[in-house]
Amino acid sequence: MLELGFKTLIAYLLGSVIGSLLLGRLKGVDIRTQGSGNAGGTNALRTQGWAFALGVVLVDVGKALVAVGWLPGVELPGIGIDAGIDRTWLAVACATAVVAGHVYPVWYEFRGGKGAATLIGAVAMLAPAALLPVVVVWLATVMLTGYVGLGTMLGSAALPVYVALAAPDRPALLAFGVAMAVFIVYTHRSNLQRMRAGNENRARRLWLLRRR
């Protein structure tokens, strides 16, 4: 249990390194005071441009790759490897922690992003094949509606559906998928409110059904 606790904590601390806030500090801006006020990649793109947003995504995805792909298998000094801990469940615990750290970062007053990019990095390590349905659902939703937030929520919901159909013998991954789908909807609740109010921004370059 000591290994589980320490590695989950480390994954959370990694998640708390927010790409937009880290790069924003170097640039002298805090994107939480601009645009939608969110510290994620979409707001970074809208307020700072594609180069800044690309850096944000690389940081936010990269920390998940480390937390989920490397951390569960490394032997920590003084802790070692606990043979009684299932490696898959440990990876899922680290994946959950890194996403939670991104949304509630201890380094930034618990005000972070909405977790989408970090979740993509976690899924890439846990179940790479699941990325395809997630991305397809996200892209189709954005192209049909123009709403990036809606695409993110539906894409996240596609994860547990895919696991239930393609890998029903992986309960840890299914539990992770269900938990993350609910969590991503929760972090995007402000997007839902703006959609209901009719003032949510749309990705017009990807929105195929917009008025010409």
Residue pairs with C-beta under 8 A, 6 or more apart in sequence:
1 82
1 85
2 79
2 82
3 76
3 79
3 80
3 81
3 82
3 85
3 90
4 82
4 85
4 90
4 93
6 76
6 79
7 71
7 72
7 76
7 90
7 93
7 94
8 93
8 94
8 97
9 97
10 67
10 71
10 94
11 67
11 68
11 71
11 93
11 94
11 95
11 97
11 98
11 101
12 97
12 98
12 100
12 101
12 106
13 101
13 106
14 63
14 66
14 67
14 71
14 98
14 101
15 63
15 64
15 67
15 97
15 98
15 99
15 100
15 101
15 102
15 105
15 118
16 101
16 102
16 104
16 105
16 106
16 107
16 108
16 112
17 59
17 63
17 105
17 107
18 39
18 59
18 60
18 102
18 105
18 107
18 108
18 112
18 113
19 41
19 44
19 55
19 56
19 57
19 58
19 59
19 60
19 117
20 31
20 39
20 40
20 41
20 43
20 44
20 52
20 56
20 113
21 30
21 31
21 32
21 39
21 105
21 108
21 112
22 59
23 52
23 55
23 56
23 59
24 30
24 31
24 48
27 48
27 52
29 48
31 38
31 39
31 43
31 44
31 47
31 48
32 38
32 39
32 111
34 43
34 47
35 43
35 46
35 47
36 42
36 43
36 46
36 190
36 201
37 43
38 113
38 114
39 108
39 111
39 112
39 113
40 56
40 60
40 113
40 114
40 116
40 117
41 53
41 56
41 57
41 60
41 113
41 116
41 117
42 53
42 148
42 149
44 52
44 53
44 56
45 52
45 53
46 201
56 117
57 117
60 102
60 113
60 117
60 118
60 121
61 117
61 118
61 120
61 121
61 124
62 121
63 98
63 102
63 118
63 121
64 95
64 98
64 99
64 118
64 119
64 120
64 121
64 122
64 124
64 125
65 121
65 124
65 125
67 94
67 95
67 97
67 98
67 122
68 91
68 94
68 95
68 98
68 121
68 122
68 125
68 126
69 125
71 94
72 87
72 90
72 91
72 94
73 87
75 81
86 172
88 170
88 172
88 173
89 172
91 125
91 126
91 172
92 126
92 172
92 173
92 175
92 176
95 122
95 125
95 126
95 176
96 176
96 179
96 180
98 118
98 121
98 122
99 115
99 118
99 119
99 122
99 180
99 183
100 115
100 183
101 112
102 112
102 113
102 115
102 117
102 118
103 112
103 113
103 114
103 115
103 183
103 187
104 110
104 111
104 112
105 111
105 112
114 152
114 184
114 187
114 188
115 180
115 183
115 184
115 187
116 152
116 156
116 184
119 156
119 180
119 184
120 131
120 134
123 130
123 131
123 134
123 159
124 131
126 173
126 176
127 163
127 167
127 170
127 173
129 166
130 159
130 162
130 163
130 166
130 177
133 158
133 159
133 161
133 162
134 155
134 156
134 158
134 159
134 162
135 155
136 158
137 151
137 154
137 155
137 157
137 158
138 151
138 152
138 154
138 155
139 151
139 206
140 151
141 147
141 150
141 151
141 154
141 155
142 148
142 150
142 151
142 203
142 206
142 207
143 206
143 207
143 208
143 209
144 207
144 208
144 209
145 151
145 202
145 207
145 209
146 202
146 203
146 204
146 206
146 207
146 209
146 210
147 191
147 195
147 200
147 202
147 203
148 201
148 203
149 188
149 191
149 192
149 195
149 200
150 191
150 195
152 184
152 188
153 181
153 184
153 185
153 188
153 191
156 180
156 181
156 184
156 185
157 181
157 185
159 177
159 180
159 181
160 174
160 177
160 178
160 181
162 177
163 170
163 173
163 174
163 177
164 174
167 173
167 174
168 174
185 192
191 200
194 200
194 201
202 210
204 210
